[in-house]
């Protein structure tokens, strides 16, 4: 299965967090490509820090559900706390 993953960071060392996430994704699949990093301001909740955004393409043998669960586990390992949605 091929997947396109969107990552963004707004806290701490944003660039290092994105690179760490990319390394962790490489453990559950093959990272085929990744975008440049883009620094953007928040659009709707404007009282937030700026975001550093990137996307990557990953090939994996996991099912879509298992891949999503693996990605959620990476977020948890990296300390993500859901605040929106």
N, C-alpha and C positions, 0 to 999 in steps of 0.2 A: 504494500500500500504506500502511496506517496501522500505526504501531508505538507501543507504550508502553515508555518507557525508564526504568529505575531507575538513579539515580546516587547514590553516597555518597562521602564524603570523610572521612578521619580524620587527615590530616597537613597541616601548614602553614596557610595562609589558606583554610580549608575553604569558606567562602561564595564567595570569589573564584574558587576552582577550579570550583565548580558553575556559576557564571555564565559562566566561560570555556568550559566544556563545552557549555553551552546555545548560546552563540554559534557554536561549531564545528558543532553539530548543525544549526543554521539554514543552514549552507552545503551540507548534503547533503539537506535537505528543508525543509518548512515546519513550524515549531513551532507547534502549534495551541493548546496550553495547558500549564501547568505547575502543580505543587502548591506548597503552602507548604513551608518548610524545617523538618525535624524533627531535633532533637538527641537521639540515643539512645546508650545504653551498648552495648557488645558483648555478645552473648548467650552464645556458646559458648566462645570464646577471650577470656576476660575480662581478660587482661593487655594489652589494646590500648587505644589512645586512643578517645574517644567518636567516634561517627559523625554526620555531618550528611547527612541523606537527603532526596531529592526524586524525583519522577517527572515525566515530560513526555510529551505526545502529539505524534508527528511524522508527517506525511504525506510520502511520498517516492515517486519513480518508480523507485528502485532495486529490484532483486530482493531477497528476504530474505537470500540469501547475500551479495550485494554490500553491503547495508545493514549486516549484521553485520561484514563486513570493514572498512567505513568507520568504524564505531563502535570497533572494535579499533585502528584507525589513530589515531583521536582519543586513545584511552587512551595509546598509545605516544608520540604527540606531546607529551602532557601529563606524561610521565615515569612512568607507572604501572609498578610492578614487582610482578609476581604473586608473592604469598607464601603464599596459601592456595588449596586445591583443586588 
